[in-house]
């Protein structure tokens, strides 16, 4: 594979290619087709990949720090990838595997993460307002202080997740599994909690805790 031709933008149709461990950092690869490509360990730090095709790509352990990923990542494997500070606004991450990925300061505004695997990820303080997380697996995830207001978490798995002081105002949690989760002092105003599994959930300092206490004191 002619890496210099890729770096210079001469090669744009690269679906299914093997570029494992290559250095493609600090480039403008906007619109490139890497659908189904093997990109294990590739260095994409600060690279522009807007409007690219990365659907079905294998990005295990890839370096994507500060990368522009406003693109199609449908079903991509991003396990253990470093997406620190990555721009994922409006990205299609439906069914993507983000298990153990680094997501600190990543921007998810308007992203689509329905059915994504986010088991055990650290999303502390991340802005997830209005993000589509329907059916996503967030079991054991750290969402402390995260902004999930108006997010769609219908049917999501949040068992054992840390949602301490998270903002869930207006979030859709219908049918979600929050068993064993920590919602200490979480904001639940106007959240849809129909059919939610709250077995063993910590609700201290929430509106639900206040309602429970008031009922017990009647």
N, C-alpha and C positions, 0 to 999 in steps of 0.2 A: 504493500500500500504506500502510495506517494504522500507522506505526511506533509511535505512542503506545499503540495498542490491543495491539500485540505486547508492548511493555514492561510494560503493566499486567496482562498475562495474559489479556486478553479474547479474543485470537486465538490458537488452539492448533493448528488444522489448516492447515498451511502447506506441504504437500507440493508440490514443484515450483516454488515461488515464486522470484522474483529479489530478493535483498536485498543485492546487491553493495555493498561499502564502507560499510554501515550500522554505527552504533555501538550494540551490544547488550551492552555490558560491565556487570559488576556487577549482573546481574539473576538472578532465579530463573525459569528457563525449563524446569524439570524436567517431563518428560513431553510436551514439545512435539513436534509432527510436522513435521520439516523434510526428510523423505525426498526425495531427488532435487532438492533446492533448490540454487539458485546462490548460494553464500555466499562468493564470491571477495572476499578482503580484509576480511571482516567482523571487527569487534572484539568478541570474546567473552571478553576478559580477565576472569578471576575470576567468570564466569557459571556458574550451576548448570544443567547439561544432563543430569543423571542421568535415566535411563529415557527419554530423548528418542529420536526416530528421526532418525538422520542417515545412514542407509544410502543409498549412491549419491549423496550430496551432494557438490557441488564446493566445497571449502574451500581452494583454492589461495591461499597467502599469507595465510590467516586468522590473526588474533591470538587465541590460546587459552591465554595465560599464566595458570597457576593455575586453569584451568577444571575443573569437575567433569564429566568425560567418561565416567562409568561407564554407557555406553550402547551403542547399536547403530550402528557405523560401517562396517558391511559394504560393501566396495567403494568407500568414500569416497575422494575425491582430496584428500589433505592435503599435496601437494607444496609445499615451501617455507613451510609453516605453522609458527608458533611455538607449540610445546606445552611450553615451559619450565615445569617444576613442575606440569604437568597431572596430574589424577588419572584414570588409565585402568584402575583395578583392575577386572578381570573384563570389560573392554570387548571387544566383537566387532569386531576389525579385520581379519578374514579378507579377503584380496585387496585391502586398502587400499593406496593409493600414498602412502608417506611419504618419498619421495625428497627429499633436501636439507632435510627438516624439522628444526627445532630441538627436541631431546628431552632437554636437560640437566635432570636432577633429576625427570624424569617418573616416575610410579609405574605400573608395569606388572603388579603382582602378579595372577596368575590371568588375565591377558589372553590373547586368542586372536589370533595374528598369522600363522596358516598362510597361505602364498601371498602374503604382503604384500611390497611393494617397499620395501626399506630400503637401497637402493644408496647407499653413501657417507655414510650418516648417522653422527652422532657420538653414540655410546652409552657413552662412557667412564665407567666407574664405576657405570653404571646397574644396578639390581637387576632381573634377569630370571629369577629363580628360578622353576622349574616352568612357565615360559611356553611356550605352544604356538607354535613357529616352524617347523613342518613345511613344507618346500618354499618357505620365505621366501627372498628374494634379499637377502643381506647382503654382496654383493660390494663390496670396498673400504671397508667400514664400520669405524669406530674403536670397538672393544670392549675397549680396554685397561682392565684391572682390573674389567671387568664381572662380575657374579655370574650365571652361567648354570648353576648347579648344578641338576640334575634337569630342565633344560629339554629340550624335545623339538625337536631340530634335524634330524630325519630328512629326508634329501633336500634339505637347505638348501644354498644357494649362498653360500660364504664365501671365494671366491677373492680373494686379495690383501687380505683383512681383517686388521686388527691386533687380535690376541687376546693380546697380551703381558700376562702375569700375570693372565689371566682365570681365573675359577673355573668349571671344566667338570666338576666331580665328579658322577658319576652321570648326566651328560647323554647323551641319545640322539643320536649323530652318524652313525648307520647311513646309508650311501649319500650322505653329505654331500660337497660339493666344497670342499676346503680347499687347493687348489693355490695355491702362492705366498703362503699366509697366514703371518703371524708369530705363533707360539705360544710365544715366548720365556718360559720359566719359568711356563707355564700349568699349572694343576692338572688332571690328567686321570684321577685315581683313579676307578675303576669306570665310566668312560665307555664307551659302546658305540661302537666304532670299526669295526664290520664294514662292509666295502666302501667305506671312506672314501678319497677321492683326496687323497694327501699329496704329490703331485709338486711339488718345489721349496719345500716347507713348511719353515719354520724351527722346529725342535723342541728347540733348545738349552735345557737346564735342565728338561726335562720327563721324565716316567717313560719315554717312548718313547726319548728320547735316552740315558738311562741303560741301557736294555735293549740298544740298538744298540751302545753302547760296550762293554758286558760281552761281547756276542757277538763283537765284533772282537778282544777281548783273550784269547779262549779259545785 
